[in-house]
Amino acid sequence: MSSIDKSGTFNLGDRCVRRLGYGAMQLAGPGVFGPPRDRAAAQAVVREAVAAGVNHIDTSDFYGPHVTNQLIREALAPYAEDLVIVTKIGARRGEDKSWFPASSKEELTQAVHDNLRNLGLDVLDVVNLRVMFNEHGPAEGSIEAPLTALAELQRQGLVCHIGLSNVTPAQVAEARRTCNIVCVQNHYNLLHRTDDALIGELARDGIAYVPFFPLGGFTPLHSSRLSYVAQRLDATPMQVALAWLLHRAPNILVIPGTSSIAHLRENIASAEIDLSDETLKELAAI
């Protein structure tokens, strides 16, 4: 059994994926804007991920913008049959690298077509509606209008499955009254655990939870206790943080991002780390 197989599997709609995937955001240039310094190196990282067994890639056409999806297509097309590419719509980039909401019916329709074109696909496996009432975190507000627009694109056959990103529990409930939701993607990691209750609720209904910034994002996780546990396990703190997520709940799909093959291999090796009940309690106390 390979390292990544030890992460287990879970379903995204009707697609079975390994629970340790890959987040492609860091393939773009600094600030998730513009091209990478070394395009060939970025392509090599994506190829290495798939060669290692990753079959769940998370991306968006507003990464770059357009850059990350084009890199994925150049590196991987024609795609393996078991590869599931999950993308996001609902935001756009300003020339100053800022992030803006883009949730009108026209903007969402254009975003779906942009993703299809740049990924080289006829149908998108999963599209997450990124809610942008507050770019720094979930904020209350109805998402019925943009979700209805996305559901219409699904009925047109352009989208297989729908997910949500940057949402509150109330918005998840509202969305599930509108259409079938296969995943929720929110900020969550060992130190940022606002969604503890939501994860359990989704697990009971067979819905995947996909934490973004699983390693802290642009500010890496830091805790003396985490470092101590990692040293004891002969692992890095980031590997332990990923292993904790894989142990946290069976419906969690982890998508650490990196532009480095060495870091990618470290991340994949985290699936082999066995955390005892005592160690899990110790980490949860952080």
N, C-alpha and C positions, 0 to 999 in steps of 0.2 A: 504494500500500500504506500502510495506517495504521500509526501507531507500534506499537500492540499486536500487529499481524500479524507484525511483525519478531521477536517473541519466539519464534515457531514454535508447534508443537502437539505434544501427546503424549496417549496414551490413558489414561483412568481406566476400567478395565474395558472396556466396549463404548462408552464415550462419549469423543469427541475434544474436548479443551479446549485453549485457548490457554495457553501456559506462564506467562504473566503473569496472575495472578488477583488476588483481593481477599480479605483477611482481615477479618472483620466484628467482631472482638472489641472494638475501640475505639469502636464505636457505643454501647455501654452507658455508664453513668455512671462517675465516678472509681472506680478499683479494680475495673473491670469489674463494677460492682454498681449496681443501680438504673437509673432512666431517664436519658437524656442531658439536658443543660441545655436543648437546643433540638431537639425531636423532628423538626420539619420539616427542619432543617438536616441531621440524621442521615439522613433519608430521601433528601434531595437528593444526598448523597454516594453512596449505593448506586445511585441512578438514573443518576448521572453515570458510574459505573464501567461499568454495563451499556451505556450509550449509547456509551462509548468502545471497546466490543468485549469487555469482560471477560465470559467465560462459565463461570467457575469461582469460586464464592464459598464461603469456608470460614467455618463458624459453629458454634455449639453452644447448646443450650437452657439450659446452666448459665452462659451469659454474661448477666448481669443479676440473677438468672436470668429467663429467658423473654423479656426485653426485646429482645435482638438479633433473635431469630427473628420476633417480632411486627413489628419495624420492617421487616425484609426483606419479610415478607408484605404489609404495608401499602404499601410502596414499589413492589413489583414484580409482585405477583399481579394477573392471571393471568400466569404465567411464560413467558418465551420458550422455544421448543422446544429450543434448543441450550444453555440454561442448566443447569449442573450445580451443585447445592448439596450440599456435603459437611458433615456434622455430626459431633459427637463425643458419646459417652456414657461413663459410668464414673466420674463425679465429681458432687459436689453442693456447694452453697454454704451456709455457716453465716450466721446473722444478723449476725455480726461480720465478714463478708466473707471468712472463711476458706474453704479448699477441703478437702473430705473425699472419701475413696473411696466409690463407690456402685456396687459390682460384683456384687451378688447377682443371681440370675436375676430376682427381683421388681423390683429397682431398675432393671436394664437394660431390662426390658420396659416399665416405667413411663416411662423416659427416651425410648424409641423413640416411644411414644404421645404424649408431651409434644411432641417434635419434630414429629411429623406434625400435631398440632393447631395448634401455634403457627406453623408454616410454611404451613399450609393445603394439605398434600399428602396423597395416598393412599399413596404409596410414597416412601421416602428413597433418593436416588441412591447415596450412599456414606455409610456410618457407620463412623467410626473408634472403635475401642475404646481409650479413654484409660486407660493403666495407671498406678495411683497407689500403688505400693509406696513410692515416694518422690516427693512432689509437686515437688521441685526438680530431678529428673532421673531417668533410667532406673535401675532397680535390679532385680537378678535375682529370679526367682520364677516359678512356673508360672502361665500364663494360660489353661490348658486349660478350666477351669470357666466363666469369663465368656465366653470365645470360643465355647464350645459353646452357651451360652445365646443369644448373638448369631446364631450360625449357624442356630439353630432359628427365630428371628424372620425370618431370610432365607428359610427354607423356607416360612414362612407367607405370604410375599409382601409383607412390610412393608419389607424392605430389599433393594435390588438388589445392592450390592457392599459388601465389608467391607475396612476398612483398620485400621492400628494407629497408636497415638500414644504417645510417651514410652517406647520399648521398647529392649531390648538386642538385639544380633544373635542371641543364643541364643533369645530370645523370638520373634523373627521366624521363625527356623527351626522352632520348636515350632508356631507358628501356621500355617505353610504345610503342616504335616503334618495339620492339622485341617480347613482350608478354604482356598479360593482368596483370596489377599490381593492387592488392586490398588494399595495405596499404603502408605507408611510416613511418618509425620509426626513428626519429631524436631527438637530444638533444633540448628540448624546455621547458620553464617554464615562470613564471611571470617575471623573470629578464633576461632570455636568449631568445630573441625573433627574432632571425635571420630569421626564417621561416614564418614570418607573411604573406607575399605575397603567398608563396607556399601553406599554409593551405587553403587560399581562392580559389586558383586554383584547388586543389584537391577536395574541398567541391563541387564545381560546377560540377565535374565529378563523384561524388559519391564514391570517394576513401577515405578510413580512414587515419587519421593522428594520430600516436601513439607516444606521447612525452616520451622519456626515461629521467631519472633524473627529474621527474615532481616536486620533492621537493628539487632539487639542487644536488642530488647524495651524494657523500661522504662529501661534504661541504654543509650543509643545508642552505636553503635560509635564508637571514637575511635582514630585512629592518625595520626601525623604523615606517615607514608608514604602512607597512603590519601588524606589531604588534599592531599599534593603531587601525586599522580597525578590527582586530581579537578581541581585547578587547571590542570594541563597540558592536560586534556581539555575544559576549559571546562564542567565539570559539578559537581554537588554530591557530597560523599563518599558520601551515601546512594545516589545514582544509580549511582555506580561499584560500590558493594557489591552492588546488585541486578544490574547488568550482569555482574559477576563470577559470580554464581550462575547466570545464564542461560548463560554460557560454560562453567561448571564441568562439567556433564554433561547429555546430552540428555533424561534422565528427571527432571530437577529441575523442579518446578512451584513458582513463587514466589508467595507470597500476602501481600505487605506490607499492613499495616492502617493506616488513618488515619481521622480524623473530619473532615478538611479537604479540600475540593475542590481547593485549590491544591496540597496535598501529593500528592493522588491523581494529578493531572496530571503532577507531577514524577516520581512513581514510574513511570507509564506511559511517559514519555519515556525512561526508562532502557533500554528495549528497542532504542532507536536507537543506543546507544553501542557502537561497535566497538572491541574491545580487541585489540591486536596480541599476537602470541606473546610478545614481549619484555615488554609491560605485564602480561600474565597471569602471567609468571614473577615479575615484580616484586611483584605483589599476593600471589601464593601464598607468597612469602617472609615475609610478615607473620605 
